[in-house]
């Protein structure tokens, strides 16, 4: 801006007589008059300077000018000073396009580069309207993957409002997490801003098509297909920082809320709060502390796509992308709660002076990240316990580069706080079972494609048997001669424990969740994803019966020691007890809140242990169904097994999380041993 204020005193009263606009081509006069009329309210030159800045902001908000400048002129007519403001504008081209090669690995988890093309029509109806069309093509599939058509309309009014609406289609490839999905949607909203305050109100309707990748766990497969979500979102922020890239002072308070349930398949309330404060020390060290907290409340259904995820350089340095939190068969499911506290120190390079421009572009970066995730259990005490147990921590140092005050490029060395102890399997232990009559032998199945036999007297592995796939279930025949182990491809391998070699394999064309023999070892039972129990003869594996046991997926099965009953655990969070002779249900147990993943009868058949994603193992009286006790734990339990002659319960927790400093990979725990 150029202001000619020669021979004028700032406090001298003035009156603006005329405002001239130079350079208009397509823009209508009425919108420009509305943007500049505040100049006529000026009383002094200082008012003119302040209101000229407002006028420039109003005009640039229309996004149809490349540059706006102003000049104040004065002349004398009949001894009276008259003041004129000349505003010169440079209109941008009304049609613009771009072709870019981008990689959004950290945003949509697709490492493949994409070709992004776009066309925008600025000042479409000559009052600042803008139509933007964008299309992206990934190199891997060479077809239309993402795109959007958006329309914005700025308004010259209090709080600088503008309206927008967008039609979009996005593709997210998260195959390494077990799924991918496409979303098709429409949103419309209003943006308001005033000095440090910003508010965005948005309605969004979106159809999401969730697809599973190979070997996806049940928790993902049960959510597959097309779902609809209609939600209202609000984002409010108060930002006094001097820079969003390298702030030296100021604070940020931001609240994001989403209410879903205005139609569609999902009903929930999602809230996220971010607090940040920055101050500078005497040595020009900028210290930033930030705290974030999020919670997802369901009053209906929600999708894993709505959950919170932590991990990666954008959310939690030192951890793999979305790597913080519970995993199911190696896939990340997200969580309904999270918290994160970060501390950053940006220091100038020691060999550069403060006046050197390079010292403002490159800084030494020290950081510490801490946080955790958890799932709502409906109990405040349990929710808090889940968030403070197994807190993740990482720290590191590096260099940070300011790129045109728009983004920050970081090169860091990060040290996550994690201890590695390898005492058995190199992968998670997904299931275990005791030898039916030798109390010193225990077998485990693991995702590392091995079956291990343990001698509990020496607390070490005695034999290792290689298998073809990632094992998820195992059972020992009552005669002790055979082990059956199943993998993720529904292939069951039968191992002769006398020779320690596989003797046969059987591929099933339905989802096999767990299997077991009856006490005579002549019937083989399988649970599947349709709520059924298949009964087959053994060893010829000819189907004899199909029992419809639960409305939800039948996950696990266990026989009582007397052989008269068997129990089935289901995804509906219940356990059913069945009479083997007539295949009739005689008892149900419904204390758990999450799908039942593992069952085990005590050696005398009087107690039944149930493991799930609840933070305890339930032990019930078989006859009455009443609770005997529960064992508090710190993570989901996917396998439990009673000792064949004593009240000793072995169990293993989900230990596939990255950087968990309180659990050891491949370890077992036993409830009932003395402290000696």
Secondary structure, DSSP 8 states (H G I E B T S, - for coil): -----TT--TTS---EEEEEEE--SSS-HHHHHHHHGGGGG--SHHHHHHHHHHHHHHHHHTT-EEEEEEEEEEEEETTEEEEEEEEEEEE--SEEEEEEEE--HHHHS--S-EEEEEEEEETTTSSS-EEEEEEEEETTT-SEEEEEEEEEEE--STT--EEEEEEEEEEEEEGGGTEEEEEEEEEEEEEEEETTEEEEEEEEEEEEEEEE-TT--HHHHTT-EEEEEEEEEEEEEEE--S-SSS-SSEEEEEEEEEEEEEEES--EEEEEEEEEEEEE-TTS-EEEEEEEEEEEEESS---GGGSB-B-BTTTBTTS-TT-BS-EETTEE--BSEEEEEEEEEEEE-TTS-TT-THHHHEEEEEEEEEEEEE---S-HHHHHHHHHTT-EEEEEEEEEEEETTTEEEEEEEEEE------SS-SS-EEEEEE-SS-TTEEEEEETTSEEEEEETTTTEEEEEEE-SS-EEEEEE-TTSSEEEEEETTSEEEEEETTTTEEEEEEE-SS-EEEEEE-TTS-EEEEEETTSEEEEEETTT--EEEEEE--SS-EEEEEE-TTSSEEEEEETTS-EEEEETTTTEEEEEE---SS-EEEEEE-TTSSEEEEEESSSEEEEEETTT--EEEEEE-SS-EEEEEE-SSSS-EEEEE----TT-TTS-TT--EEES----
